[in-house]
Amino acid sequence: MNASKVTPKVRCRAIAEADIAAVAELLCRGFHGRSRDYWLRGLARQGERDIPEGYPRYGYLLESEQALVGVLLLLYAEHVEDGEAFLRCNVSSWYVEPEFRNYATLLTSMAQKNKHVTYVNISPAANTWPIIEAQGFKRYCSGMYFALPWLSRSAAPARVERVTAATSEIAGLPTADLDLLKSHADYGCLSLVCRIGDQVEPFIFVPKRVRHGRFPFPAMQLVYSRDIGSFVRCAGALGRALLRRAMPMVIVDSNGPIDGLVGFYSASRGRKYFKGPHPPRLADLTETELVLYGP
């Protein structure tokens, strides 16, 4: 007689500090192109940042017989739009060992249990789009615009300044904007302001390598702008500043071609989803996996 198969006991719980090394190892198995140092660096940044009270710092894991068999990273942050504060959570880096995939819904149900939180998925693989939509997520970004901003003409003389973690003040820039630019400069982003007359516009970029055929080439991805129109108005000055850094292209989240920019639109990559009461806007990827972990 064959012995009956024992069903493993699996539990879902919040990731603790003591789990970090094992979580990094598990993510390495799930994402073969990412190194252990990549995950440890991002997890360390998650461990240092401020998060809303009462929410998990790292996310959730699945555990069976004291071994980690699944993980889902979550990045909570408070956002303010039109004077209204709300919570946003970037659902990131999901992996479950193949023999425990039947328990994967434990992770997703725990991750999405708060109805007043807006959840975003900014890097879904194309084969997961139908699954994400079946979970109630809605698309808010359909693709990417690959811009050559240095070819844009500036409507007025403009000056670009860099903001670092050590910058104490930028004349005309509100404190909240300065703090945002400084914190992201500390993550390794390029934070800039563009001054046109009395107006000061903040921008955040992250370096990214775009692959065309076999050859990758350098680019910047727009992480933050007050809106797409602000980037278009400052595109010429920003583009020339980036060109001096050997970054001729800027990738912008978009739902189609962008008037006023030279470049091309693609819907084959860059789709992004949300679920919750506050639809995200384009040009705001602050406090997401893109900046804490890197592209």
C-alpha positions in Angstrom: 0.0 0.0 0.0 1.3 3.4 -0.9 1.6 5.8 2.0 -0.9 8.6 1.7 0.5 11.9 0.6 0.9 14.4 3.4 -0.5 17.9 2.7 2.1 20.5 3.7 1.1 23.1 6.3 1.5 26.5 4.8 1.1 29.8 6.6 1.2 33.4 5.4 2.8 36.1 7.6 4.5 39.5 7.3 8.2 39.5 6.4 10.4 40.2 9.4 13.9 41.5 9.7 15.2 38.0 10.4 13.8 36.8 7.1 15.7 39.3 4.8 18.5 37.0 3.8 16.2 34.1 3.0 13.8 36.4 1.1 16.7 37.6 -1.0 17.7 34.0 -1.8 14.1 33.1 -2.7 13.8 36.1 -5.0 17.0 35.1 -6.7 15.4 31.8 -7.6 12.3 33.5 -9.0 14.1 36.3 -10.9 17.1 34.8 -12.6 18.4 38.1 -14.0 18.7 39.7 -10.5 21.6 39.2 -8.2 21.5 38.7 -4.4 23.1 42.1 -3.9 20.3 43.7 -6.0 17.7 42.3 -3.7 19.6 43.0 -0.5 20.2 46.6 -1.5 16.5 47.2 -2.2 15.4 45.4 1.0 17.8 47.6 3.0 16.2 50.7 1.4 12.7 49.4 2.4 14.0 48.8 5.9 15.1 52.5 6.2 12.2 54.4 4.7 9.2 55.8 6.5 6.0 53.8 6.1 2.4 54.4 7.2 1.7 53.1 10.7 0.1 49.7 10.9 1.3 48.4 7.5 4.0 45.7 6.7 7.4 47.2 6.0 8.4 44.6 3.4 5.3 42.6 2.5 4.3 39.0 3.1 5.8 35.5 2.8 4.6 31.9 2.6 6.2 29.5 5.1 6.1 25.7 5.2 8.0 23.7 7.8 10.1 26.8 8.7 11.2 27.2 5.1 10.2 30.2 2.9 8.3 29.0 -0.2 6.7 32.3 -1.4 7.1 36.0 -1.2 5.3 39.2 -2.3 7.0 42.6 -1.7 4.8 45.6 -0.9 5.9 49.3 -0.8 3.5 51.5 1.0 3.7 55.3 0.8 1.5 58.3 1.5 0.7 60.5 -1.6 -1.0 63.8 -2.0 -3.0 64.8 -5.1 -5.0 68.0 -5.3 -4.6 68.5 -1.6 -5.9 65.1 -0.7 -3.7 62.5 1.1 -4.1 58.8 0.4 -2.2 55.6 0.7 -0.6 53.9 -2.3 1.0 50.4 -2.3 3.3 49.2 -5.1 2.6 45.4 -5.4 6.0 44.1 -6.4 8.2 41.0 -7.0 5.8 38.0 -6.5 7.3 34.5 -6.5 6.1 31.2 -5.1 7.9 27.9 -5.5 6.2 25.7 -8.1 5.0 23.0 -5.7 3.3 25.6 -3.6 1.6 27.6 -6.3 -1.9 26.5 -5.1 -1.3 28.7 -2.0 -0.4 31.8 -4.0 -3.8 33.4 -3.4 -2.9 33.6 0.3 -0.3 36.2 -0.6 -2.6 38.2 -3.0 -5.5 38.2 -0.6 -3.4 39.5 2.3 -1.8 42.1 0.1 -5.0 43.6 -1.2 -7.2 43.4 1.8 -7.4 47.1 2.6 -10.1 48.7 0.4 -9.0 52.3 1.1 -5.5 51.7 -0.2 -4.7 52.2 -3.9 -2.6 49.2 -5.2 -0.4 49.6 -8.3 1.5 47.1 -10.4 4.0 48.9 -12.5 5.9 46.1 -14.1 3.6 43.2 -15.0 4.9 40.7 -17.5 2.7 40.5 -20.6 1.6 37.0 -19.9 0.2 38.1 -16.5 -2.0 40.9 -17.9 -5.2 38.7 -18.1 -4.6 37.4 -14.6 -4.2 40.9 -13.2 -7.3 42.1 -14.9 -9.2 39.1 -13.5 -8.2 40.2 -10.0 -10.0 43.5 -10.5 -7.0 45.7 -11.5 -7.6 48.4 -14.2 -5.1 49.7 -16.7 -4.0 53.3 -16.2 -1.0 53.3 -18.5 -0.9 51.5 -21.9 2.7 51.9 -22.9 5.8 54.1 -23.2 6.9 57.1 -25.2 10.5 57.1 -26.2 11.4 60.7 -26.4 14.5 62.6 -27.7 13.9 65.8 -25.7 17.0 67.6 -26.8 15.3 68.0 -30.2 12.5 70.0 -28.6 12.5 73.7 -28.8 12.1 75.6 -25.6 9.3 78.1 -25.5 11.4 80.4 -23.3 14.9 80.5 -21.8 15.3 77.8 -19.2 18.0 76.8 -16.7 18.4 73.3 -15.2 19.8 72.7 -11.7 20.7 69.5 -10.0 19.3 68.5 -6.6 21.3 66.2 -4.4 20.7 64.7 -0.9 22.8 67.5 0.5 20.9 70.4 -1.2 19.5 72.7 1.5 17.3 75.0 -0.6 16.1 75.7 -4.1 14.7 79.2 -4.5 11.0 79.0 -5.5 10.6 75.3 -4.9 8.2 74.2 -2.1 9.7 72.2 0.8 7.7 69.1 0.0 9.0 69.0 -3.6 12.6 69.6 -2.4 12.3 66.7 0.2 10.9 64.4 -2.6 13.8 65.3 -4.9 16.4 64.9 -2.2 15.1 61.5 -1.0 15.1 60.1 -4.5 18.6 61.5 -5.2 19.6 59.4 -2.2 18.1 56.4 -3.9 20.4 57.0 -6.8 18.0 58.9 -9.1 18.9 62.1 -10.9 16.8 64.9 -9.5 16.6 68.1 -11.5 14.7 71.4 -11.4 14.0 73.5 -14.5 13.7 77.2 -14.0 11.6 79.1 -16.6 11.2 82.7 -15.5 9.5 82.6 -12.1 8.4 79.0 -12.5 10.4 76.1 -11.0 9.5 72.6 -12.1 10.8 69.5 -10.3 11.8 66.3 -12.1 13.2 62.9 -11.2 14.8 60.4 -13.5 16.3 57.0 -13.1 19.0 55.5 -15.5 17.8 52.6 -17.6 19.3 50.6 -20.4 17.0 50.0 -23.4 17.7 46.9 -25.5 17.3 47.2 -29.3 18.2 43.9 -30.8 21.4 42.7 -29.3 22.7 46.2 -28.3 21.5 48.0 -25.2 21.8 51.8 -25.1 21.5 54.3 -22.2 18.4 56.2 -21.4 16.6 57.9 -18.6 13.1 57.0 -17.4 10.9 59.8 -16.1 10.0 59.0 -12.5 8.3 62.2 -11.5 6.9 65.4 -13.0 4.0 67.4 -11.8 2.3 66.4 -15.1 3.3 65.4 -18.6 2.8 69.0 -19.8 5.5 70.2 -17.4 7.9 67.8 -18.9 7.0 68.8 -22.5 7.5 72.5 -21.6 10.9 71.8 -20.2 11.9 69.1 -22.6 14.5 71.1 -24.6 16.4 72.3 -21.6 16.2 69.0 -19.8 17.1 67.0 -22.9 20.3 69.1 -23.4 21.3 68.7 -19.8 20.8 64.9 -20.1 22.6 64.8 -23.4 25.7 66.2 -21.6 25.4 63.1 -19.4 25.3 60.9 -22.5 21.6 60.2 -22.0 19.9 61.1 -25.3 16.6 59.4 -24.6 13.9 59.7 -22.0 11.2 57.1 -21.5 7.8 58.5 -20.4 4.7 56.6 -19.3 2.0 57.3 -21.9 -1.3 56.3 -23.4 -0.3 57.3 -26.9 2.0 59.8 -28.8 2.8 63.0 -26.9 2.4 66.3 -28.7 5.5 68.5 -28.5 8.0 65.6 -28.1 10.1 64.0 -30.8 10.1 60.2 -30.5 7.8 57.2 -30.8 5.2 55.4 -28.8 5.1 51.7 -28.1 2.3 49.7 -26.4 4.4 46.5 -26.3 5.9 47.3 -22.9 5.2 49.6 -20.0 1.6 48.7 -19.2 0.6 49.6 -15.6 -2.4 48.7 -13.5 -4.2 49.9 -10.3 -6.9 48.8 -8.0 -8.5 51.1 -5.4 -10.1 54.4 -4.9 -7.5 56.8 -6.3 -6.5 56.2 -10.0 -2.8 57.0 -10.3 -1.6 59.7 -12.7 1.1 59.4 -15.3 4.6 60.7 -14.4 4.5 59.7 -10.8 6.5 56.5 -10.0 8.0 57.9 -6.7 8.6 55.4 -3.9 8.1 52.4 -6.1 10.3 49.4 -6.9 11.7 51.3 -9.9 13.6 53.7 -7.6 14.1 51.5 -4.5 15.3 48.5 -6.3 16.3 49.9 -9.7 15.1 49.1 -13.3 
